[in-house]
Amino acid sequence: MGEVPAANQTAVAVKDDLRSVMRNFATGVCVVSTFSDRASPRRHNALTVNSLTSVSLDPPLVSLNIRRDSTFLDDLMESQVWAISILDAEAEDLARIFSRPEQDRRKALCTLPAEPGKETGALLLDSVAWMECRYRNHVVAGDHLLIIGEVVGLGVNDSRSPLIFLQGGFHRIGLDQV
Ligand SMILES: Cc1cc2nc3c(=O)[nH]c(=O)nc-3n(C[C@H](O)[C@H](O)[C@H](O)COP(=O)(O)O)c2cc1C
């Protein structure tokens, strides 16, 4: 292999450094679901995501950042709706299942308890809190697509602690901790 040009070396170094920096930023973990009606019956799809961000309260908007080559994204852009289930501290297995290849994820959706959201029909899983969203806007951002959705349904299920993702692993915290 030839030498990597200097500009590329910088890009590679920043990419690695960015990973090292961002792994210290604790997030919650959610499963985002959508579906495709390209064939009948409807085919549901879902993905583990930690890029959920609150964008605006009036109107109520949230964003997700999804890899542009993800087949999940094709389904979401087609249906224009999605549901977000914020996982609880005991749901590490769900987070792992929905970060697997698409076929495994679809199979899991057939067996796990889930019900279609009233506003969108996208599946909601057992969660601490949930939202249903309708497509509002998107921004192409490098190898990801930043998707902004309007919140059209939401709820808090109970006071269980949420699952935390930090330094490449899943963690639990007590709700009384600061
Ligand atoms: C904790 C966690 C958070 C993740 N967050 C995102 C995310 O915000 N956006 C994203 O595109 N993929 C995210 N992923 C990766 C996806 O869950 C999934 O592995 C990958 O996109 C596979 O998609 P594909 O089958 O469409 O290739 C995350 C994975 C984990 C375990």
The ligand as an SDF file (V2000), in Angstrom:
LIG
                    3D

 31 33  0  0  0  0  0  0  0  0999 V2000
  -25.9720    2.1030   21.8060 C   0  0  0  0  0  0  0  0  0  0  0  0
  -26.0550    2.1910   20.3040 C   0  0  0  0  0  0  0  0  0  0  0  0
  -26.4260    3.3870   19.7120 C   0  0  0  0  0  0  0  0  0  0  0  0
  -26.5230    3.5070   18.3130 C   0  0  0  0  0  0  0  0  0  0  0  0
  -26.9080    4.6950   17.7640 N   0  0  0  0  0  0  0  0  0  0  0  0
  -26.9940    4.8260   16.4190 C   0  0  0  0  0  0  0  0  0  0  0  0
  -27.4190    6.0610   15.8530 C   0  0  0  0  0  0  0  0  0  0  0  0
  -27.6920    7.0390   16.5460 O   0  0  0  0  0  0  0  0  0  0  0  0
  -27.5090    6.1160   14.4850 N   0  0  0  0  0  0  0  0  0  0  0  0
  -27.1930    5.0440   13.6840 C   0  0  0  0  0  0  0  0  0  0  0  0
  -27.2800    5.1590   12.4480 O   0  0  0  0  0  0  0  0  0  0  0  0
  -26.8080    3.8510   14.2070 N   0  0  0  0  0  0  0  0  0  0  0  0
  -26.7150    3.7260   15.5470 C   0  0  0  0  0  0  0  0  0  0  0  0
  -26.3270    2.5280   16.0950 N   0  0  0  0  0  0  0  0  0  0  0  0
  -26.0400    1.4030   15.1930 C   0  0  0  0  0  0  0  0  0  0  0  0
  -27.3330    0.7080   14.7440 C   0  0  0  0  0  0  0  0  0  0  0  0
  -28.0860    0.2620   15.8820 O   0  0  0  0  0  0  0  0  0  0  0  0
  -27.0840   -0.5290   13.8450 C   0  0  0  0  0  0  0  0  0  0  0  0
  -26.0950   -1.3150   14.4130 O   0  0  0  0  0  0  0  0  0  0  0  0
  -26.5840   -0.2420   12.4740 C   0  0  0  0  0  0  0  0  0  0  0  0
  -27.0700    0.9550   11.9840 O   0  0  0  0  0  0  0  0  0  0  0  0
  -26.9710   -1.4170   11.5530 C   0  0  0  0  0  0  0  0  0  0  0  0
  -27.8010   -0.9400   10.5570 O   0  0  0  0  0  0  0  0  0  0  0  0
  -27.9770   -1.6440    9.1260 P   0  0  0  0  0  0  0  0  0  0  0  0
  -28.4320   -3.0430    9.3780 O   0  0  0  0  0  0  0  0  0  0  0  0
  -29.0350   -0.8570    8.4490 O   0  0  0  0  0  0  0  0  0  0  0  0
  -26.6450   -1.5610    8.4610 O   0  0  0  0  0  0  0  0  0  0  0  0
  -26.2360    2.3910   17.4890 C   0  0  0  0  0  0  0  0  0  0  0  0
  -25.8730    1.1650   18.0850 C   0  0  0  0  0  0  0  0  0  0  0  0
  -25.7790    1.0680   19.4780 C   0  0  0  0  0  0  0  0  0  0  0  0
  -25.4160   -0.2510   20.1030 C   0  0  0  0  0  0  0  0  0  0  0  0
  1  2  1  0
  2  3  1  0
  2 30  2  0
  3  4  2  0
  4  5  1  0
  4 28  1  0
  5  6  2  0
  6  7  1  0
  6 13  1  0
  7  8  2  0
  7  9  1  0
  9 10  1  0
 10 11  2  0
 10 12  1  0
 12 13  2  0
 13 14  1  0
 14 15  1  0
 14 28  1  0
 15 16  1  0
 16 17  1  0
 16 18  1  0
 18 19  1  0
 18 20  1  0
 20 21  1  0
 20 22  1  0
 22 23  1  0
 23 24  1  0
 24 25  2  0
 24 26  1  0
 24 27  1  0
 28 29  2  0
 29 30  1  0
 30 31  1  0
M  END
$$$$
